[in-house]
Amino acid sequence: MKFKKRDRFLPTLRTEGISTTDLIVKLISERDKFRTYLLKNDVPRDKLGLSFITEKMLLIKNGLNEIY
C-alpha cells in the first residue's frame, strides 16, 4: 500500500457503535447547514467554492432574508 510505504497510514482500532459509513452520511447531510453557517459568518462564497446561484439557494433554503 503506497500510504504505508510513505508513512502516511495510521491504523485505528474499531470502536463499537461507530460506523465510517454513518459518519460520512452525516457529514454529507450536514454540509449545506455548515456552508450556510460560514456564509452567515462572512466567509466569502469563492472560498467555499460556491457559485452565486448556489450561495443564494442556500440562503433561501435556510430561511435567511438577507439576499443581496
N, C-alpha and C positions, 0 to 999 in steps of 0.2 A: 504494500500500500504506500503510495507516494507521500502521504501525510506522516506516516510513521518514519519513513526514511529521512524526512526533513525536520523531524522532531516537532511536528505541529499537531500531534494527536494526543488527546488527553482522555484516557479511559475513565469512565464513571460507573459507579455502582447503580444498579437498578433500585428505584425507590417504589415501594408498594403503593399502588393507587395513583401514580403519576404516569401518564402516557405521553410520549413525544407527539403523537398524532393529536391528542386532545389539546396540548399546548399550542401547536401550530394552528389548529382550527380557531382557538380562542384569539390568538394574535391577529389572524386574518379578519375575524369577525369584529374586532375592536379597532381595526385600522382607521376607519372613517371617523370614529369618535376622537381618536388621537390626533389625526390630521386637523380636525375642526378645533380641538383644543390649542394646537400650535398656531393655527391661523388667528384665533382669538387673542393669542398672546404675542402678536406681532412678528411671527416668523413668516418671512415672505414666501409666497407660493412657489417662486422659482427655486428656492432652497429645498422645497418638498417635492419638486419635480411635477408640479400640478399646472395644468393649463388654466387659462382664465375661466373657461366654462366649467371645468371640474371644481375649481375653487368656489364659484357661485352656487353650483349644485350642492356642494357640501354645506355651505352656509344656509341655504334654503332648507335642505333636508333636516338640518339640526336646529331649525327654528330661530335662526338669528335674523333680525330685522335690518341690520346694518349692511346693506348690499350697495357697494359703490358703483 
